[in-house]
Amino acid sequence: MRRYFRLFFYFFRFSLMERLEYRLDFFLNIARSIGWIFVAIIGFTVIFQNTPVLAGWNKYQALTLYGVFLCINELWYMLFFLNLTRVPYNIQSGQFDYILLLPISTQFLVSLRQVLVFTFPNAVLSLFVIGHYSSLAVEHIPISTYIMTAFLVLNGLIILYSIMFIAVTTSFWIIRLKAFWEFYGLITEGARYPVDIFKDPLHFIFVFIIPLALIFTFPAQLLVRGLSPFLVLTSFIVGIGIFVLAHKFFYFGIRHYNSASS
Amino acid sequence: MAYRLNFWLWRVRMVMQLLVTYFLWWAIFSNRKELFGYSQSMILTYVLLSSVVRTVVLGTTTMEIGGLINQGNLSNYLIRPVNFIRYYVARDTADKALNFIHSIVEVAILFFILRPPIFIQTSLPIIGLAIVVALLGAILYFYFSLILGFLGFWTPDIWGPRFLSFVVMEFFAGGLFPLDILPKPLFLVSQSLPFFYFIYFPLKVYLGQLSGSVIAQGLIVELFWVFGLWFIARVVWQKGLRVYTAEGK
């Protein structure tokens, strides 16, 4: 395990060195993130101007949820986006051979090889959004609730990663899977808002097909509105279950890999 | 159409985006007849049509230009007997036409499934005017995106400025909601930006909520922006070619 942490540290360092070549991009991306936060705050302010409560969520609760969305989204981009985008290309070009040859977990390598470091400040920024708006929504939040929320955020990130990892594993069979980010956009489109505001069929889709509620809504709900222990437990069980499924599916996919070019 | 799965994923995403905005406004309008000076039918019409206008105005292939310049692949285009900008005009036109057909079909399907109360404009001159201002908006965005791509002549950091522009544009183009529901100072800022003419202005014209003089004034300012950005794009292109070294080739 320590070896993997050390490796991840090296990956992080190399990625940082690489990205610092594009300093303007680095700072503009932080500006972009701050811009999105302002857009969201103005948007929510406009929406809640004449509607104090939307499907049971007030403005501060909704903005806490937006903070959770931002946090998971930025962590996803930082850790996995670039890596998983490259999997179809590596399979198609035959470069996957070199990854398989390395004496290390293939799933670890294809998932965390490159870190998109410029989203790190954005992830930190999202913590401020969560902290600020949750304190406005609820007068006193115990530390234990914050800790449990952090675990649920992590669990949400794992569920999201697992869904995307299952999607990317299909590239062992489907070639030309290039619009990976379209799929990500598709499944996270409604994530900024509480799932309760959507009517069926969208509500059904966001609860049972794409578990947006588990990934984004539950952590925020626990923090500012309370969540039953049953739903907390369900969330963790789904997290572990889907991660195991994604892992097994990937190694099943590897068995069907027949080097493309070599 | 070589990447069919990717194309359909993109279109399904667009439908999802539309559904999310639609249901959000539906929830906001539950138990209300009017809000922000808009009836429910007006706002739902705005939301549905904004997805059509968005694909026509904001759909572009020019985003790849910065990368072409950075990787030296622009040379492949410069040696062809075709004007580079006109080549992208043709590509964008074809792309927009395809997007338009898809988005019309998608909105029509959603209309028949959801049966929303929508506003149908019956005045042909107003519909014509709305189409003209939307087309001018598409030209305006084309030059705007072109200029962002040409930044690649001077810097490898091409995505930062573009992503930042997405934020400003998403907000001030009126794709999320009509701009006149914003606080007055923000609305005044939006009026002074070219993004105002991308989605909000054509839809306001279509909804018949603007007087003749306001439309005329808006049209003049929009034309001013089109010529302004056209001129800047030409100057930047010519200056950029002088510093282009086909780096990477």
Contacts between the chains, C-beta under 8 A, distances in Angstrom:
chain1	res1	chain2	res2	distance
A	21	B	156	7.8
A	22	B	156	6.2
A	22	B	157	5.1
A	22	B	160	7.7
A	23	B	157	7.7
A	24	B	155	6.4
A	24	B	157	3.9
A	24	B	160	5.7
A	25	B	157	4.1
A	25	B	159	6.1
A	25	B	160	3.9
A	26	B	160	7.7
A	27	B	160	7.5
A	28	B	157	7.0
A	28	B	160	3.0
A	28	B	161	6.2
A	28	B	163	7.0
A	28	B	164	5.3
A	29	B	160	5.8
A	29	B	163	6.6
A	31	B	164	5.8
A	32	B	160	7.3
A	32	B	163	4.7
A	32	B	164	4.8
A	32	B	166	7.7
A	32	B	167	5.5
A	35	B	164	6.5
A	35	B	167	3.8
A	35	B	168	6.8
A	36	B	167	5.5
A	39	B	167	6.1
A	39	B	170	6.7
A	39	B	171	4.7
A	39	B	176	7.9
A	42	B	171	7.3
A	42	B	182	7.3
A	42	B	186	7.1
A	43	B	171	7.9
A	43	B	176	6.0
A	43	B	177	7.4
A	46	B	177	6.5
A	46	B	181	5.8
A	46	B	182	6.4
A	47	B	24	7.7
A	47	B	28	6.1
A	49	B	36	7.9
A	50	B	35	5.7
A	50	B	36	7.2
A	51	B	28	5.6
A	51	B	35	7.8
A	54	B	27	5.9
A	54	B	28	6.8
A	55	B	27	6.0
A	174	B	5	6.8
A	176	B	2	7.2
A	176	B	3	5.3
A	176	B	5	7.0
A	176	B	6	7.3
A	177	B	5	6.7
A	177	B	6	7.5
A	178	B	3	5.8
A	178	B	6	5.2
A	179	B	3	7.0
A	179	B	5	7.4
A	179	B	6	3.3
A	179	B	7	7.7
A	179	B	9	5.0
A	179	B	10	5.9
A	182	B	6	6.5
A	182	B	9	4.3
A	182	B	10	4.7
A	182	B	13	5.3
A	183	B	9	5.6
A	183	B	13	7.9
A	185	B	13	5.0
A	186	B	9	6.5
A	186	B	12	6.0
A	186	B	13	4.2
A	186	B	16	5.5
A	189	B	13	6.7
A	189	B	16	4.5
A	189	B	17	5.5
A	189	B	20	5.3
A	190	B	16	7.4
A	190	B	20	4.5
A	193	B	20	7.3
A	193	B	24	6.2
A	197	B	23	6.9
A	197	B	24	6.4
A	197	B	27	4.3
A	198	B	20	7.4
A	198	B	23	4.7
A	198	B	24	7.9
A	198	B	27	7.6
A	199	B	23	5.7
A	199	B	26	6.7
A	199	B	27	7.8
A	202	B	19	5.6
A	202	B	20	7.2
A	202	B	23	5.5
